[in-house]
Structures are given as structure tokens and as C-alpha cells.
Amino acid sequence: MRLSLIWVVLVAALAAWLAAANRTPVWFSFDALSDVGSGPGVNTPLFGLVLGAFGLGAICGGIAVFFSTLSVRKRARETRREAKGYVAAQETGQSV
């Protein structure tokens, strides 16, 4: 718990430093073939793009982990039900 709190504080400090160092606006274009500033895009601070990309990556990674562990969690549920059945049978004196 204490170690994770230290990591959270360090990451927050790093993010604050990144935000302070990269306040200048940059043009983020959605059209790679157009001239600078002419295609559809947004003028935003660089730290906003970096932190936004980091956040989007964290969300996509969380979704990927959730879906990749579905089969493991299903098997754990089945095993838990089976174990509860064995315990109930032993308590009533039935053979398994």
C-alpha cells in the first residue's frame, strides 16, 4: 500500500513537470497529407496530447486485460461452485 502511494505521487509529480515544461500549443492534425494548420485538427498544448494518449492507452489496456481473463474467471467460478457442492455434501454426510 505504501509503495503504491509512493508510485502514485511520483507519477503525479512527473505529470505536473511534463505539463509545466510543455505548455506551448501545437497543431494536432487529423489529416496527415494536408499542410500544417489547413486540415481538420485541434490546437492544443503538447502535454494534453501526451497525457491523453497515456490515458487512452491505459483504458485500452484495461479493456484488453478484462477480455483476456474472462475464461480464467469463468473457470474459477465453476471450480468455486464445485467446491461448495463438495462442502455441502460432506456436511450432510452424503458421499461425493
mmCIF file as gemmi writes it, N, C-alpha and C atoms, coordinates in Angstrom:
data_model
loop_
_atom_site.group_PDB
_atom_site.id
_atom_site.type_symbol
_atom_site.label_atom_id
_atom_site.label_alt_id
_atom_site.label_comp_id
_atom_site.label_asym_id
_atom_site.label_entity_id
_atom_site.label_seq_id
_atom_site.pdbx_PDB_ins_code
_atom_site.Cartn_x
_atom_site.Cartn_y
_atom_site.Cartn_z
_atom_site.occupancy
_atom_site.B_iso_or_equiv
_atom_site.pdbx_formal_charge
_atom_site.auth_seq_id
_atom_site.auth_asym_id
_atom_site.pdbx_PDB_model_num
ATOM 1 N N . MET Axp A 1 ? 0.823 -1.184 0 1 0 ? 1 A 1
ATOM 2 C CA . MET Axp A 1 ? 0 0 0 1 0 ? 1 A 1
ATOM 3 C C . MET Axp A 1 ? 0.87 1.252 0 1 0 ? 1 A 1
ATOM 4 N N . ARG Axp A 2 ? 1.856 1.265 0.864 1 0 ? 2 A 1
ATOM 5 C CA . ARG Axp A 2 ? 2.704 2.448 0.963 1 0 ? 2 A 1
ATOM 6 C C . ARG Axp A 2 ? 3.541 2.628 -0.302 1 0 ? 2 A 1
ATOM 7 N N . LEU Axp A 3 ? 4.019 1.508 -0.862 1 0 ? 3 A 1
ATOM 8 C CA . LEU Axp A 3 ? 4.816 1.574 -2.081 1 0 ? 3 A 1
ATOM 9 C C . LEU Axp A 3 ? 3.985 2.088 -3.253 1 0 ? 3 A 1
ATOM 10 N N . SER Axp A 4 ? 2.725 1.643 -3.354 1 0 ? 4 A 1
ATOM 11 C CA . SER Axp A 4 ? 1.878 2.114 -4.454 1 0 ? 4 A 1
ATOM 12 C C . SER Axp A 4 ? 1.561 3.602 -4.304 1 0 ? 4 A 1
ATOM 13 N N . LEU Axp A 5 ? 1.424 4.077 -3.067 1 0 ? 5 A 1
ATOM 14 C CA . LEU Axp A 5 ? 1.194 5.505 -2.846 1 0 ? 5 A 1
ATOM 15 C C . LEU Axp A 5 ? 2.409 6.316 -3.286 1 0 ? 5 A 1
ATOM 16 N N . ILE Axp A 6 ? 3.592 5.793 -3.031 1 0 ? 6 A 1
ATOM 17 C CA . ILE Axp A 6 ? 4.814 6.465 -3.474 1 0 ? 6 A 1
ATOM 18 C C . ILE Axp A 6 ? 4.84 6.55 -4.998 1 0 ? 6 A 1
ATOM 19 N N . TRP Axp A 7 ? 4.453 5.462 -5.674 1 0 ? 7 A 1
ATOM 20 C CA . TRP Axp A 7 ? 4.43 5.461 -7.134 1 0 ? 7 A 1
ATOM 21 C C . TRP Axp A 7 ? 3.41 6.46 -7.677 1 0 ? 7 A 1
ATOM 22 N N . VAL Axp A 8 ? 2.256 6.545 -7.043 1 0 ? 8 A 1
ATOM 23 C CA . VAL Axp A 8 ? 1.234 7.497 -7.486 1 0 ? 8 A 1
ATOM 24 C C . VAL Axp A 8 ? 1.746 8.926 -7.353 1 0 ? 8 A 1
ATOM 25 N N . VAL Axp A 9 ? 2.406 9.229 -6.235 1 0 ? 9 A 1
ATOM 26 C CA . VAL Axp A 9 ? 2.947 10.564 -6.029 1 0 ? 9 A 1
ATOM 27 C C . VAL Axp A 9 ? 4.035 10.869 -7.057 1 0 ? 9 A 1
ATOM 28 N N . LEU Axp A 10 ? 4.905 9.901 -7.339 1 0 ? 10 A 1
ATOM 29 C CA . LEU Axp A 10 ? 5.965 10.109 -8.33 1 0 ? 10 A 1
ATOM 30 C C . LEU Axp A 10 ? 5.393 10.334 -9.732 1 0 ? 10 A 1
ATOM 31 N N . VAL Axp A 11 ? 4.406 9.562 -10.112 1 0 ? 11 A 1
ATOM 32 C CA . VAL Axp A 11 ? 3.788 9.726 -11.434 1 0 ? 11 A 1
ATOM 33 C C . VAL Axp A 11 ? 3.065 11.073 -11.519 1 0 ? 11 A 1
ATOM 34 N N . ALA Axp A 12 ? 2.402 11.483 -10.452 1 0 ? 12 A 1
ATOM 35 C CA . ALA Axp A 12 ? 1.729 12.78 -10.445 1 0 ? 12 A 1
ATOM 36 C C . ALA Axp A 12 ? 2.745 13.92 -10.553 1 0 ? 12 A 1
ATOM 37 N N . ALA Axp A 13 ? 3.874 13.784 -9.868 1 0 ? 13 A 1
ATOM 38 C CA . ALA Axp A 13 ? 4.921 14.805 -9.95 1 0 ? 13 A 1
ATOM 39 C C . ALA Axp A 13 ? 5.501 14.867 -11.361 1 0 ? 13 A 1
ATOM 40 N N . LEU Axp A 14 ? 5.701 13.706 -11.966 1 0 ? 14 A 1
ATOM 41 C CA . LEU Axp A 14 ? 6.204 13.653 -13.335 1 0 ? 14 A 1
ATOM 42 C C . LEU Axp A 14 ? 5.208 14.288 -14.307 1 0 ? 14 A 1
ATOM 43 N N . ALA Axp A 15 ? 3.929 14.022 -14.113 1 0 ? 15 A 1
ATOM 44 C CA . ALA Axp A 15 ? 2.901 14.6 -14.976 1 0 ? 15 A 1
ATOM 45 C C . ALA Axp A 15 ? 2.845 16.119 -14.814 1 0 ? 15 A 1
ATOM 46 N N . ALA Axp A 16 ? 2.988 16.602 -13.59 1 0 ? 16 A 1
ATOM 47 C CA . ALA Axp A 16 ? 2.993 18.051 -13.354 1 0 ? 16 A 1
ATOM 48 C C . ALA Axp A 16 ? 4.208 18.7 -13.996 1 0 ? 16 A 1
ATOM 49 N N . TRP Axp A 17 ? 5.354 18.051 -13.899 1 0 ? 17 A 1
ATOM 50 C CA . TRP Axp A 17 ? 6.567 18.568 -14.53 1 0 ? 17 A 1
ATOM 51 C C . TRP Axp A 17 ? 6.404 18.597 -16.051 1 0 ? 17 A 1
ATOM 52 N N . LEU Axp A 18 ? 5.848 17.536 -16.622 1 0 ? 18 A 1
ATOM 53 C CA . LEU Axp A 18 ? 5.614 17.467 -18.061 1 0 ? 18 A 1
ATOM 54 C C . LEU Axp A 18 ? 4.657 18.572 -18.502 1 0 ? 18 A 1
ATOM 55 N N . ALA Axp A 19 ? 3.62 18.803 -17.719 1 0 ? 19 A 1
ATOM 56 C CA . ALA Axp A 19 ? 2.64 19.838 -18.066 1 0 ? 19 A 1
ATOM 57 C C . ALA Axp A 19 ? 3.264 21.225 -18.007 1 0 ? 19 A 1
ATOM 58 N N . ALA Axp A 20 ? 4.107 21.466 -17.024 1 0 ? 20 A 1
ATOM 59 C CA . ALA Axp A 20 ? 4.73 22.788 -16.896 1 0 ? 20 A 1
ATOM 60 C C . ALA Axp A 20 ? 5.761 23.03 -17.99 1 0 ? 20 A 1
ATOM 61 N N . ALA Axp A 21 ? 6.443 21.984 -18.419 1 0 ? 21 A 1
ATOM 62 C CA . ALA Axp A 21 ? 7.5 22.138 -19.412 1 0 ? 21 A 1
ATOM 63 C C . ALA Axp A 21 ? 6.958 22.211 -20.847 1 0 ? 21 A 1
ATOM 64 N N . ASN Axp A 22 ? 5.752 21.74 -21.095 1 0 ? 22 A 1
ATOM 65 C CA . ASN Axp A 22 ? 5.215 21.674 -22.464 1 0 ? 22 A 1
ATOM 66 C C . ASN Axp A 22 ? 3.871 22.371 -22.568 1 0 ? 22 A 1
ATOM 67 N N . ARG Axp A 23 ? 3.855 23.651 -22.246 1 0 ? 23 A 1
ATOM 68 C CA . ARG Axp A 23 ? 2.603 24.415 -22.289 1 0 ? 23 A 1
ATOM 69 C C . ARG Axp A 23 ? 2.323 25.019 -23.654 1 0 ? 23 A 1
ATOM 70 N N . THR Axp A 24 ? 3.306 25.048 -24.532 1 0 ? 24 A 1
ATOM 71 C CA . THR Axp A 24 ? 3.096 25.69 -25.834 1 0 ? 24 A 1
ATOM 72 C C . THR Axp A 24 ? 2.109 24.888 -26.675 1 0 ? 24 A 1
ATOM 73 N N . PRO Axp A 25 ? 1.185 25.587 -27.322 1 0 ? 25 A 1
ATOM 74 C CA . PRO Axp A 25 ? 0.212 24.876 -28.155 1 0 ? 25 A 1
ATOM 75 C C . PRO Axp A 25 ? 0.863 24.318 -29.427 1 0 ? 25 A 1
ATOM 76 N N . VAL Axp A 26 ? 0.424 23.156 -29.823 1 0 ? 26 A 1
ATOM 77 C CA . VAL Axp A 26 ? 0.857 22.53 -31.073 1 0 ? 26 A 1
ATOM 78 C C . VAL Axp A 26 ? -0.387 22.185 -31.88 1 0 ? 26 A 1
ATOM 79 N N . TRP Axp A 27 ? -0.225 22.096 -33.198 1 0 ? 27 A 1
ATOM 80 C CA . TRP Axp A 27 ? -1.344 21.745 -34.074 1 0 ? 27 A 1
ATOM 81 C C . TRP Axp A 27 ? -1.353 20.234 -34.256 1 0 ? 27 A 1
ATOM 82 N N . PHE Axp A 28 ? -2.414 19.598 -33.798 1 0 ? 28 A 1
ATOM 83 C CA . PHE Axp A 28 ? -2.59 18.153 -33.968 1 0 ? 28 A 1
ATOM 84 C C . PHE Axp A 28 ? -3.579 17.959 -35.093 1 0 ? 28 A 1
ATOM 85 N N . SER Axp A 29 ? -3.078 17.492 -36.235 1 0 ? 29 A 1
ATOM 86 C CA . SER Axp A 29 ? -3.897 17.362 -37.431 1 0 ? 29 A 1
ATOM 87 C C . SER Axp A 29 ? -4.413 15.941 -37.578 1 0 ? 29 A 1
ATOM 88 N N . PHE Axp A 30 ? -5.656 15.813 -38.009 1 0 ? 30 A 1
ATOM 89 C CA . PHE Axp A 30 ? -6.248 14.513 -38.257 1 0 ? 30 A 1
ATOM 90 C C . PHE Axp A 30 ? -6.027 14.053 -39.697 1 0 ? 30 A 1
ATOM 91 N N . ASP Axp A 31 ? -5.405 14.903 -40.512 1 0 ? 31 A 1
ATOM 92 C CA . ASP Axp A 31 ? -5.127 14.596 -41.91 1 0 ? 31 A 1
ATOM 93 C C . ASP Axp A 31 ? -3.625 14.684 -42.12 1 0 ? 31 A 1
ATOM 94 N N . ALA Axp A 32 ? -2.969 13.551 -42.3 1 0 ? 32 A 1
ATOM 95 C CA . ALA Axp A 32 ? -1.515 13.515 -42.408 1 0 ? 32 A 1
ATOM 96 C C . ALA Axp A 32 ? -1.012 14.099 -43.728 1 0 ? 32 A 1
ATOM 97 N N . LEU Axp A 33 ? -1.856 14.197 -44.737 1 0 ? 33 A 1
ATOM 98 C CA . LEU Axp A 33 ? -1.407 14.651 -46.049 1 0 ? 33 A 1
ATOM 99 C C . LEU Axp A 33 ? -1.611 16.144 -46.286 1 0 ? 33 A 1
ATOM 100 N N . SER Axp A 34 ? -2.294 16.827 -45.384 1 0 ? 34 A 1
ATOM 101 C CA . SER Axp A 34 ? -2.546 18.256 -45.592 1 0 ? 34 A 1
ATOM 102 C C . SER Axp A 34 ? -1.393 19.09 -45.026 1 0 ? 34 A 1
ATOM 103 N N . ASP Axp A 35 ? -1.385 20.372 -45.416 1 0 ? 35 A 1
ATOM 104 C CA . ASP Axp A 35 ? -0.384 21.294 -44.877 1 0 ? 35 A 1
ATOM 105 C C . ASP Axp A 35 ? -0.663 21.545 -43.407 1 0 ? 35 A 1
ATOM 106 N N . VAL Axp A 36 ? 0.341 22.068 -42.716 1 0 ? 36 A 1
ATOM 107 C CA . VAL Axp A 36 ? 0.206 22.357 -41.295 1 0 ? 36 A 1
ATOM 108 C C . VAL Axp A 36 ? -0.874 23.414 -41.078 1 0 ? 36 A 1
ATOM 109 N N . GLY Axp A 37 ? -1.858 23.106 -40.256 1 0 ? 37 A 1
ATOM 110 C CA . GLY Axp A 37 ? -2.91 24.056 -39.929 1 0 ? 37 A 1
ATOM 111 C C . GLY Axp A 37 ? -4.027 24.156 -40.925 1 0 ? 37 A 1
ATOM 112 N N . SER Axp A 38 ? -3.975 23.415 -42.048 1 0 ? 38 A 1
ATOM 113 C CA . SER Axp A 38 ? -5.023 23.572 -43.047 1 0 ? 38 A 1
ATOM 114 C C . SER Axp A 38 ? -6.082 22.474 -42.968 1 0 ? 38 A 1
ATOM 115 N N . GLY Axp A 39 ? -5.731 21.307 -42.521 1 0 ? 39 A 1
ATOM 116 C CA . GLY Axp A 39 ? -6.693 20.204 -42.436 1 0 ? 39 A 1
ATOM 117 C C . GLY Axp A 39 ? -7.451 20.215 -41.125 1 0 ? 39 A 1
ATOM 118 N N . PRO Axp A 40 ? -8.322 19.248 -40.968 1 0 ? 40 A 1
ATOM 119 C CA . PRO Axp A 40 ? -9.055 19.171 -39.709 1 0 ? 40 A 1
ATOM 120 C C . PRO Axp A 40 ? -8.097 18.803 -38.568 1 0 ? 40 A 1
ATOM 121 N N . GLY Axp A 41 ? -8.206 19.499 -37.473 1 0 ? 41 A 1
ATOM 122 C CA . GLY Axp A 41 ? -7.326 19.241 -36.351 1 0 ? 41 A 1
ATOM 123 C C . GLY Axp A 41 ? -7.67 20.127 -35.183 1 0 ? 41 A 1
ATOM 124 N N . VAL Axp A 42 ? -6.779 20.132 -34.206 1 0 ? 42 A 1
ATOM 125 C CA . VAL Axp A 42 ? -7.013 20.903 -32.992 1 0 ? 42 A 1
ATOM 126 C C . VAL Axp A 42 ? -5.697 21.508 -32.524 1 0 ? 42 A 1
ATOM 127 N N . ASN Axp A 43 ? -5.756 22.717 -32.025 1 0 ? 43 A 1
ATOM 128 C CA . ASN Axp A 43 ? -4.593 23.404 -31.485 1 0 ? 43 A 1
ATOM 129 C C . ASN Axp A 43 ? -4.635 23.235 -29.97 1 0 ? 43 A 1
ATOM 130 N N . THR Axp A 44 ? -3.748 22.426 -29.425 1 0 ? 44 A 1
ATOM 131 C CA . THR Axp A 44 ? -3.787 22.074 -28.007 1 0 ? 44 A 1
ATOM 132 C C . THR Axp A 44 ? -2.374 22.023 -27.428 1 0 ? 44 A 1
ATOM 133 N N . PRO Axp A 45 ? -2.226 22.191 -26.125 1 0 ? 45 A 1
ATOM 134 C CA . PRO Axp A 45 ? -0.893 22.065 -25.527 1 0 ? 45 A 1
ATOM 135 C C . PRO Axp A 45 ? -0.349 20.642 -25.683 1 0 ? 45 A 1
ATOM 136 N N . LEU Axp A 46 ? 0.949 20.54 -25.825 1 0 ? 46 A 1
ATOM 137 C CA . LEU Axp A 46 ? 1.58 19.237 -26.054 1 0 ? 46 A 1
ATOM 138 C C . LEU Axp A 46 ? 1.333 18.281 -24.9 1 0 ? 46 A 1
ATOM 139 N N . PHE Axp A 47 ? 1.354 18.783 -23.66 1 0 ? 47 A 1
ATOM 140 C CA . PHE Axp A 47 ? 1.142 17.885 -22.533 1 0 ? 47 A 1
ATOM 141 C C . PHE Axp A 47 ? -0.258 17.274 -22.564 1 0 ? 47 A 1
ATOM 142 N N . GLY Axp A 48 ? -1.225 17.986 -23.13 1 0 ? 48 A 1
ATOM 143 C CA . GLY Axp A 48 ? -2.57 17.44 -23.26 1 0 ? 48 A 1
ATOM 144 C C . GLY Axp A 48 ? -2.604 16.244 -24.188 1 0 ? 48 A 1
ATOM 145 N N . LEU Axp A 49 ? -1.854 16.331 -25.286 1 0 ? 49 A 1
ATOM 146 C CA . LEU Axp A 49 ? -1.779 15.195 -26.205 1 0 ? 49 A 1
ATOM 147 C C . LEU Axp A 49 ? -1.081 14.003 -25.568 1 0 ? 49 A 1
ATOM 148 N N . VAL Axp A 50 ? 0.027 14.267 -24.875 1 0 ? 50 A 1
ATOM 149 C CA . VAL Axp A 50 ? 0.791 13.173 -24.257 1 0 ? 50 A 1
ATOM 150 C C . VAL Axp A 50 ? -0.024 12.499 -23.163 1 0 ? 50 A 1
ATOM 151 N N . LEU Axp A 51 ? -0.614 13.288 -22.267 1 0 ? 51 A 1
ATOM 152 C CA . LEU Axp A 51 ? -1.396 12.695 -21.181 1 0 ? 51 A 1
ATOM 153 C C . LEU Axp A 51 ? -2.668 12.037 -21.717 1 0 ? 51 A 1
ATOM 154 N N . GLY Axp A 52 ? -3.254 12.614 -22.757 1 0 ? 52 A 1
ATOM 155 C CA . GLY Axp A 52 ? -4.426 11.987 -23.369 1 0 ? 52 A 1
ATOM 156 C C . GLY Axp A 52 ? -4.095 10.645 -23.999 1 0 ? 52 A 1
ATOM 157 N N . ALA Axp A 53 ? -2.948 10.575 -24.679 1 0 ? 53 A 1
ATOM 158 C CA . ALA Axp A 53 ? -2.525 9.306 -25.268 1 0 ? 53 A 1
ATOM 159 C C . ALA Axp A 53 ? -2.238 8.269 -24.182 1 0 ? 53 A 1
ATOM 160 N N . PHE Axp A 54 ? -1.626 8.712 -23.089 1 0 ? 54 A 1
ATOM 161 C CA . PHE Axp A 54 ? -1.364 7.804 -21.974 1 0 ? 54 A 1
ATOM 162 C C . PHE Axp A 54 ? -2.673 7.291 -21.379 1 0 ? 54 A 1
ATOM 163 N N . GLY Axp A 55 ? -3.636 8.172 -21.178 1 0 ? 55 A 1
ATOM 164 C CA . GLY Axp A 55 ? -4.925 7.767 -20.631 1 0 ? 55 A 1
ATOM 165 C C . GLY Axp A 55 ? -5.673 6.817 -21.554 1 0 ? 55 A 1
ATOM 166 N N . LEU Axp A 56 ? -5.649 7.115 -22.853 1 0 ? 56 A 1
ATOM 167 C CA . LEU Axp A 56 ? -6.309 6.236 -23.822 1 0 ? 56 A 1
ATOM 168 C C . LEU Axp A 56 ? -5.65 4.86 -23.839 1 0 ? 56 A 1
ATOM 169 N N . GLY Axp A 57 ? -4.32 4.831 -23.737 1 0 ? 57 A 1
ATOM 170 C CA . GLY Axp A 57 ? -3.609 3.55 -23.681 1 0 ? 57 A 1
ATOM 171 C C . GLY Axp A 57 ? -3.945 2.76 -22.434 1 0 ? 57 A 1
ATOM 172 N N . ALA Axp A 58 ? -4.09 3.442 -21.306 1 0 ? 58 A 1
ATOM 173 C CA . ALA Axp A 58 ? -4.447 2.766 -20.058 1 0 ? 58 A 1
ATOM 174 C C . ALA Axp A 58 ? -5.857 2.181 -20.147 1 0 ? 58 A 1
ATOM 175 N N . ILE Axp A 59 ? -6.781 2.925 -20.742 1 0 ? 59 A 1
ATOM 176 C CA . ILE Axp A 59 ? -8.151 2.433 -20.886 1 0 ? 59 A 1
ATOM 177 C C . ILE Axp A 59 ? -8.199 1.234 -21.825 1 0 ? 59 A 1
ATOM 178 N N . CYS Axp A 60 ? -7.516 1.327 -22.964 1 0 ? 60 A 1
ATOM 179 C CA . CYS Axp A 60 ? -7.494 0.211 -23.922 1 0 ? 60 A 1
ATOM 180 C C . CYS Axp A 60 ? -6.817 -1.019 -23.31 1 0 ? 60 A 1
ATOM 181 N N . GLY Axp A 61 ? -5.757 -0.806 -22.543 1 0 ? 61 A 1
ATOM 182 C CA . GLY Axp A 61 ? -5.08 -1.919 -21.879 1 0 ? 61 A 1
ATOM 183 C C . GLY Axp A 61 ? -5.969 -2.584 -20.846 1 0 ? 61 A 1
ATOM 184 N N . GLY Axp A 62 ? -6.719 -1.787 -20.096 1 0 ? 62 A 1
ATOM 185 C CA . GLY Axp A 62 ? -7.646 -2.348 -19.112 1 0 ? 62 A 1
ATOM 186 C C . GLY Axp A 62 ? -8.735 -3.176 -19.76 1 0 ? 62 A 1
ATOM 187 N N . ILE Axp A 63 ? -9.246 -2.698 -20.884 1 0 ? 63 A 1
ATOM 188 C CA . ILE Axp A 63 ? -10.273 -3.449 -21.614 1 0 ? 63 A 1
ATOM 189 C C . ILE Axp A 63 ? -9.695 -4.754 -22.147 1 0 ? 63 A 1
ATOM 190 N N . ALA Axp A 64 ? -8.478 -4.717 -22.665 1 0 ? 64 A 1
ATOM 191 C CA . ALA Axp A 64 ? -7.841 -5.928 -23.183 1 0 ? 64 A 1
ATOM 192 C C . ALA Axp A 64 ? -7.612 -6.95 -22.07 1 0 ? 64 A 1
ATOM 193 N N . VAL Axp A 65 ? -7.17 -6.5 -20.906 1 0 ? 65 A 1
ATOM 194 C CA . VAL Axp A 65 ? -6.969 -7.417 -19.777 1 0 ? 65 A 1
ATOM 195 C C . VAL Axp A 65 ? -8.299 -8.009 -19.331 1 0 ? 65 A 1
ATOM 196 N N . PHE Axp A 66 ? -9.344 -7.19 -19.293 1 0 ? 66 A 1
ATOM 197 C CA . PHE Axp A 66 ? -10.661 -7.681 -18.886 1 0 ? 66 A 1
ATOM 198 C C . PHE Axp A 66 ? -11.115 -8.821 -19.796 1 0 ? 66 A 1
ATOM 199 N N . PHE Axp A 67 ? -11.023 -8.611 -21.107 1 0 ? 67 A 1
ATOM 200 C CA . PHE Axp A 67 ? -11.496 -9.642 -22.024 1 0 ? 67 A 1
ATOM 201 C C . PHE Axp A 67 ? -10.576 -10.852 -22.077 1 0 ? 67 A 1
ATOM 202 N N . SER Axp A 68 ? -9.283 -10.67 -21.838 1 0 ? 68 A 1
ATOM 203 C CA . SER Axp A 68 ? -8.375 -11.821 -21.886 1 0 ? 68 A 1
ATOM 204 C C . SER Axp A 68 ? -8.502 -12.702 -20.647 1 0 ? 68 A 1
ATOM 205 N N . THR Axp A 69 ? -9.056 -12.191 -19.552 1 0 ? 69 A 1
ATOM 206 C CA . THR Axp A 69 ? -9.2 -13.001 -18.341 1 0 ? 69 A 1
ATOM 207 C C . THR Axp A 69 ? -10.602 -13.558 -18.163 1 0 ? 69 A 1
ATOM 208 N N . LEU Axp A 70 ? -11.476 -13.381 -19.124 1 0 ? 70 A 1
ATOM 209 C CA . LEU Axp A 70 ? -12.838 -13.901 -18.994 1 0 ? 70 A 1
ATOM 210 C C . LEU Axp A 70 ? -12.851 -15.415 -18.809 1 0 ? 70 A 1
ATOM 211 N N . SER Axp A 71 ? -12.053 -16.134 -19.586 1 0 ? 71 A 1
ATOM 212 C CA . SER Axp A 71 ? -12.06 -17.598 -19.481 1 0 ? 71 A 1
ATOM 213 C C . SER Axp A 71 ? -11.497 -18.06 -18.136 1 0 ? 71 A 1
ATOM 214 N N . VAL Axp A 72 ? -10.49 -17.367 -17.634 1 0 ? 72 A 1
ATOM 215 C CA . VAL Axp A 72 ? -9.901 -17.734 -16.342 1 0 ? 72 A 1
ATOM 216 C C . VAL Axp A 72 ? -10.913 -17.504 -15.227 1 0 ? 72 A 1
ATOM 217 N N . ARG Axp A 73 ? -11.619 -16.388 -15.278 1 0 ? 73 A 1
ATOM 218 C CA . ARG Axp A 73 ? -12.606 -16.109 -14.246 1 0 ? 73 A 1
ATOM 219 C C . ARG Axp A 73 ? -13.796 -17.062 -14.326 1 0 ? 73 A 1
ATOM 220 N N . LYS Axp A 74 ? -14.156 -17.486 -15.536 1 0 ? 74 A 1
ATOM 221 C CA . LYS Axp A 74 ? -15.242 -18.456 -15.687 1 0 ? 74 A 1
ATOM 222 C C . LYS Axp A 74 ? -14.851 -19.786 -15.06 1 0 ? 74 A 1
ATOM 223 N N . ARG Axp A 75 ? -13.629 -20.225 -15.303 1 0 ? 75 A 1
ATOM 224 C CA . ARG Axp A 75 ? -13.151 -21.486 -14.726 1 0 ? 75 A 1
ATOM 225 C C . ARG Axp A 75 ? -13.079 -21.396 -13.196 1 0 ? 75 A 1
ATOM 226 N N . ALA Axp A 76 ? -12.669 -20.253 -12.66 1 0 ? 76 A 1
ATOM 227 C CA . ALA Axp A 76 ? -12.615 -20.068 -11.213 1 0 ? 76 A 1
ATOM 228 C C . ALA Axp A 76 ? -14.014 -20.126 -10.608 1 0 ? 76 A 1
ATOM 229 N N . ARG Axp A 77 ? -15.004 -19.54 -11.279 1 0 ? 77 A 1
ATOM 230 C CA . ARG Axp A 77 ? -16.382 -19.613 -10.797 1 0 ? 77 A 1
ATOM 231 C C . ARG Axp A 77 ? -16.886 -21.045 -10.762 1 0 ? 77 A 1
ATOM 232 N N . GLU Axp A 78 ? -16.594 -21.797 -11.833 1 0 ? 78 A 1
ATOM 233 C CA . GLU Axp A 78 ? -17.029 -23.195 -11.892 1 0 ? 78 A 1
ATOM 234 C C . GLU Axp A 78 ? -16.362 -24.015 -10.792 1 0 ? 78 A 1
ATOM 235 N N . THR Axp A 79 ? -15.088 -23.796 -10.55 1 0 ? 79 A 1
ATOM 236 C CA . THR Axp A 79 ? -14.368 -24.521 -9.512 1 0 ? 79 A 1
ATOM 237 C C . THR Axp A 79 ? -14.915 -24.173 -8.129 1 0 ? 79 A 1
ATOM 238 N N . ARG Axp A 80 ? -15.244 -22.907 -7.914 1 0 ? 80 A 1
ATOM 239 C CA . ARG Axp A 80 ? -15.816 -22.484 -6.63 1 0 ? 80 A 1
ATOM 240 C C . ARG Axp A 80 ? -17.166 -23.157 -6.396 1 0 ? 80 A 1
ATOM 241 N N . ARG Axp A 81 ? -18.004 -23.217 -7.429 1 0 ? 81 A 1
ATOM 242 C CA . ARG Axp A 81 ? -19.304 -23.902 -7.292 1 0 ? 81 A 1
ATOM 243 C C . ARG Axp A 81 ? -19.121 -25.38 -6.982 1 0 ? 81 A 1
ATOM 244 N N . GLU Axp A 82 ? -18.167 -25.989 -7.656 1 0 ? 82 A 1
ATOM 245 C CA . GLU Axp A 82 ? -17.904 -27.405 -7.429 1 0 ? 82 A 1
ATOM 246 C C . GLU Axp A 82 ? -17.418 -27.644 -6.002 1 0 ? 82 A 1
ATOM 247 N N . ALA Axp A 83 ? -16.552 -26.779 -5.511 1 0 ? 83 A 1
ATOM 248 C CA . ALA Axp A 83 ? -16.048 -26.912 -4.142 1 0 ? 83 A 1
ATOM 249 C C . ALA Axp A 83 ? -17.172 -26.717 -3.125 1 0 ? 83 A 1
ATOM 250 N N . LYS Axp A 84 ? -18.067 -25.773 -3.367 1 0 ? 84 A 1
ATOM 251 C CA . LYS Axp A 84 ? -19.2 -25.575 -2.459 1 0 ? 84 A 1
ATOM 252 C C . LYS Axp A 84 ? -20.092 -26.807 -2.428 1 0 ? 84 A 1
ATOM 253 N N . GLY Axp A 85 ? -20.223 -27.468 -3.579 1 0 ? 85 A 1
ATOM 254 C CA . GLY Axp A 85 ? -21.013 -28.703 -3.632 1 0 ? 85 A 1
ATOM 255 C C . GLY Axp A 85 ? -20.385 -29.8 -2.802 1 0 ? 85 A 1
ATOM 256 N N . TYR Axp A 86 ? -19.058 -29.925 -2.834 1 0 ? 86 A 1
ATOM 257 C CA . TYR Axp A 86 ? -18.364 -30.919 -2.029 1 0 ? 86 A 1
ATOM 258 C C . TYR Axp A 86 ? -18.52 -30.636 -0.54 1 0 ? 86 A 1
ATOM 259 N N . VAL Axp A 87 ? -18.409 -29.377 -0.159 1 0 ? 87 A 1
ATOM 260 C CA . VAL Axp A 87 ? -18.552 -28.998 1.248 1 0 ? 87 A 1
ATOM 261 C C . VAL Axp A 87 ? -19.962 -29.286 1.736 1 0 ? 87 A 1
ATOM 262 N N . ALA Axp A 88 ? -20.953 -28.957 0.922 1 0 ? 88 A 1
ATOM 263 C CA . ALA Axp A 88 ? -22.351 -29.204 1.306 1 0 ? 88 A 1
ATOM 264 C C . ALA Axp A 88 ? -22.611 -30.696 1.433 1 0 ? 88 A 1
ATOM 265 N N . ALA Axp A 89 ? -22.034 -31.495 0.548 1 0 ? 89 A 1
ATOM 266 C CA . ALA Axp A 89 ? -22.227 -32.944 0.609 1 0 ? 89 A 1
ATOM 267 C C . ALA Axp A 89 ? -21.561 -33.52 1.845 1 0 ? 89 A 1
ATOM 268 N N . GLN Axp A 90 ? -20.402 -33.029 2.231 1 0 ? 90 A 1
ATOM 269 C CA . GLN Axp A 90 ? -19.732 -33.526 3.43 1 0 ? 90 A 1
ATOM 270 C C . GLN Axp A 90 ? -20.492 -33.153 4.683 1 0 ? 90 A 1
ATOM 271 N N . GLU Axp A 91 ? -21.089 -31.96 4.704 1 0 ? 91 A 1
ATOM 272 C CA . GLU Axp A 91 ? -21.843 -31.544 5.88 1 0 ? 91 A 1
ATOM 273 C C . GLU Axp A 91 ? -23.095 -32.362 6.083 1 0 ? 91 A 1
ATOM 274 N N . THR Axp A 92 ? -23.715 -32.8 4.995 1 0 ? 92 A 1
ATOM 275 C CA . THR Axp A 92 ? -24.939 -33.619 5.113 1 0 ? 92 A 1
ATOM 276 C C . THR Axp A 92 ? -24.615 -35.098 5.217 1 0 ? 92 A 1
ATOM 277 N N . GLY Axp A 93 ? -23.353 -35.479 5.054 1 0 ? 93 A 1
ATOM 278 C CA . GLY Axp A 93 ? -22.964 -36.872 5.205 1 0 ? 93 A 1
ATOM 279 C C . GLY Axp A 93 ? -23.14 -37.691 3.941 1 0 ? 93 A 1
ATOM 280 N N . GLN Axp A 94 ? -23.365 -37.044 2.822 1 0 ? 94 A 1
ATOM 281 C CA . GLN Axp A 94 ? -23.511 -37.761 1.553 1 0 ? 94 A 1
ATOM 282 C C . GLN Axp A 94 ? -22.128 -38.053 0.967 1 0 ? 94 A 1
ATOM 283 N N . SER Axp A 95 ? -22.062 -39.124 0.181 1 0 ? 95 A 1
ATOM 284 C CA . SER Axp A 95 ? -20.796 -39.415 -0.494 1 0 ? 95 A 1
ATOM 285 C C . SER Axp A 95 ? -20.719 -38.608 -1.791 1 0 ? 95 A 1
ATOM 286 N N . VAL Axp A 96 ? -19.511 -38.253 -2.143 1 0 ? 96 A 1
ATOM 287 C CA . VAL Axp A 96 ? -19.309 -37.406 -3.315 1 0 ? 96 A 1
ATOM 288 C C . VAL Axp A 96 ? -18.979 -38.249 -4.508 1 0 ? 96 A 1
